[in-house]
C-alpha cells in the first residue's frame, strides 16, 4: 500500500510538471498564432495573394487557420521532448522534497487526562501526576510529537471523539484511560486510539502494587511507541539508571509539589516547597524533589514571591547541586542548570546543560526554550530559530501565560541576531506587551534601516514606559555573547 501511494504521488508530480510545460507552451503558441493571423490580414489587404501564390486571399486565410490548428499538437510534442529532461529533474526534486517532509513527519499524540474512578478530588493529584509522567516519558521519544501538559490538561471535559475535536487538533493518536487506587494497589486502564479511522489500536488493564507504578509507565509507553512507530530501540525508557524512588510517599509528595509549582501562585509556591521537603525527607536519594524544589525556588525569586538574596540563592543552588549529584541526566535539572549558566553568561556551559536536557526530553517547551537560547548565544542561530519554531508550534501560549509574547520575543531576538529584519518587523507587530528588549532592538533596527520612527505610536509608548530605566544595565540582561554587538547597542543607547 505504501509503495502504491508513493507511485501515485510520483505520477501526480510528473503530470503536474508536464501540464505546467504544456500550458505555458499553449499560451505562447496562442499569442504567436494570434499575432500571425493579424499580420496575415494586413498583408492580404495590401498585397494580391493571387498574383504571388495563385490563390485567393480567402483561401490563404483558410489554409493559415488550418495550419495553426494542425501544428498545435506538433508544437506541444516538440516542447515536451525538448524539455523532458528538465521535467524529470524538477519532478525528482519535488518528489525528494515532499518525501523528505513525509520522512520528517512525526505522529502527533495527545493524552486525555485519565478519569479518577475513586471520585476523590484529593486523589486527583495522583491521577494527574501519573498522566503527566506519561506525557514526559512520551516526550522523551524523538520519533513522535506529543502535546504539551498544558494542552493535554485543557482537554478535560472535551469530547475527543467528536469531529470538531479532530479537525481542531489533528492528532493521529489519542491516549485515554482511568485510574483507581485502593490501599497499596493501583488499577490502571489505558487505551490507544487511532483518530484517522476511529479504532482502538491497543488497550490493557493493570492491577499492581503502587510501588510498580514506574514499571507500569514503562510498559504503557513502550507499547504505545511500538504500536505507532514499530520496533525501535527506545533508549530513553531504560529506566534502570534513573528510577527515582522505591518510596511511594516520596513519589506522592513530589507529585503534589510539582502540581502546586505549576499554579504559579505565591501561596501554592510556598506549599509546593513544603511538599517537596517532605518528599526529600521520605527519601533523600530521590533526585526529583530536589530538582523540582530548585525549580520552585527559582520561580519564587523570578516572580517576586521570595527575595533574590544570598540565603535563598544558597538554598536554590544547594537543591540544584543535590539533584545533579543524584542524577546528572535528569532533564529538569539540566534545564535549570542551562538557564542558570545563561544568566551568569557562561554561554558554553549553558549549551552543554541545555543540550543534555534536550537529548533527554526533546518535546518539552521549557527545554526547547533554554536549548534555543543556548544555541543562538553560541552562534548556532539558524538551529536556534528552528528550535524556537518547534517550541512555538508545541505550545503557542506557555504555561501560566495569557498570550504568545514569550516565544515570539525569543524568535524576535533570534531573527535580529540573524539580521532578518523583515521577519523581526512581522513578529514585533504580533507581540502584545513589549518589554525593553524588543522595543529597544526594534528601535535599533529602524535606525539601521534609516527609517524615521520617533512619531510612531510604538516608540512613544515605549519611550514613556522605559525612559527612566538605566538602558546600559538593561542591555546587559540581553545576555549577548557577541561583545561587539553589545558595545554597539550600548553606544546606541548613549545617543538616544
Secondary structure, 3 states (H helix, E strand, C coil): CHHHHHHHHHHHHHHHHHHHHHHHHHHHHHHHHHHHHHHHHHHHHHCCHHHHCCCCHHHHHHHHHHHHHHHHHHHHHHHHHHHHHHHHHHHHHHHHHHHHHHHHCCEEEEECCCEECCCCHHHHHHHHHHHHHHHHHHHCCCCEEECCHHHHHCCCCCCCCCHHHHHHHCCCEEEEEEEEEECCEEEEEEEEEECCCCEEEEEEEEEEEHHHHHHHHHHHHHHHHHHHHCCCCCHHHCHHHCCCCCCHHHHHHHHHHHHHHCCCCHHHHHHHHHHHHHHHHHCCCCHHHHHHHHHHHHHHHHCCCCCCCHHHHHHHHHHHHHHHHHCCCCHHHHHHHHHHHHHCCCHHHHHHHHHHHHHHCCCCHHHHHHHHHHHHHCCCHHHHHHHHHHHHHHCCCCCCCCCCHHHHHHHHHHHHHCCCHHHHHHHHHHCCCCCHHHHHHHHHHHHHCCCCCCCCHHHHHHHHHHCCCCHHHHHHCCCCCCHHHHHHHHHHHHCC
